Amino acid sequence: MSKKRGLSLDEKREKMLQIFYESQDFFLLKELEKLGPRKGVISQSVKDVVQSLVDDDLVSKEKIGTSVYFWSLPSCAGNQLRNVCRKLESDLQTCKNRLEELTEQSNELKKGREESEEREEALAKLKAIELKHKELKDEMLQYADNDPAAFEAMKNAIDDAHAAANRWTDNIFTLRQWCSNNFPQAKEQLENLYKEVGMTDDFDYLELSPAPLSSVID
């Protein structure tokens, strides 16, 4: 036997509205939670369903004293639906007016762009110019490596990297000297540590031999 399908949110809203319309009375939330299951709406979901109806102005809510009452009359619902209908009709008219404006603007923009030999010729010239521009741009990229400005920028970057590397080398020598002075009894352990991290006996400052300009730029 298949399991009975639960009510959708819209179905629950409709069931709760039936309670209001059939009784045309005022209810506390706890009363609605008792009446909901009779319509197939479980009590745990009554609060959220009723609140959604309040949010859509289909159910009225008012605090009187310490209690909060809910109610909805068929006549009120009819007025609310008529207001919604008027709002939708107004929005529809606004959209129609906007469509007419956009259509007029589109027609104005099309003026002077009608198909003609002159327009086709102008478009062909434009396409040829764009293609030539792309070819020249690609050719410039091929010569970028031989650009003196690019070479100078590369040379400066190498100089900066060389200086930074030697600053770190100097810092490493300073740190080694500090360790030797403060931990002479751990000399052997320190030497092993230096070797583990790649600091061999030939570890020293970097020497930069600048390449002649002719080897980079023809």
C-alpha positions, 0 to 999 in steps of 0.5 A: 500500500503506497504512502499517502502524499502530504499536502503541498504548501499551497494546499495547506494555505487553501485548507487553512483559509477554508477554516477562516471562511467557513467560520468567519470567526477570530482565532488564537494560534493554539485554536488553529493548531487544533483545527488544522489537523481536521483539514489535513494540516498537521499542527506543527506546520500551522504556525508557518502556514498561517504566517505565510497567509498573513505575509500575503495579506490573506489573513489579518493578525492583531494583538489584543491585550496579551493575545494575538488573534487571526481572522479572514473574511471572504469579503476581505479576501475578495478585496485583497484579490482585487487589489492584487489584480489591479496591481498586476494590471498596472504592472502589465501596462507599465511593461507595455509602455516600456516595450513601446519605448524600447521598440521606438528606440530600436527603430531609431537605432536601425536608421542608417543601418539598412542593408546597402552596398555602401554599408557592406563596403564599410563593414568589409573595410572595418573587418580588414582594418581589425584583421590588420591590427591583430596581425600587427599586434601579434608581430609586436609580441614576437619582438617583445623579447628584443625590446630594449625597454623589456630588456632593461626591465628584465635586467633590473629584476635580475639585479633586484633578485641578486641583491635580495639573495645576497641579503638572505645569504648575509642573514644566514651567515649572521645567524650561523655566527650567532649560533656558534657564539651562543651554543659552542657545545652544539657545534657538531649538531649545528653542522649536521643541521646546516648540511640537512638544509643544504648549507654545504661548505661551498655555500657563499654569496652569489656572483652575478656575471652580466651578459653582454647586451648583444647576446640578448638584443641582436 
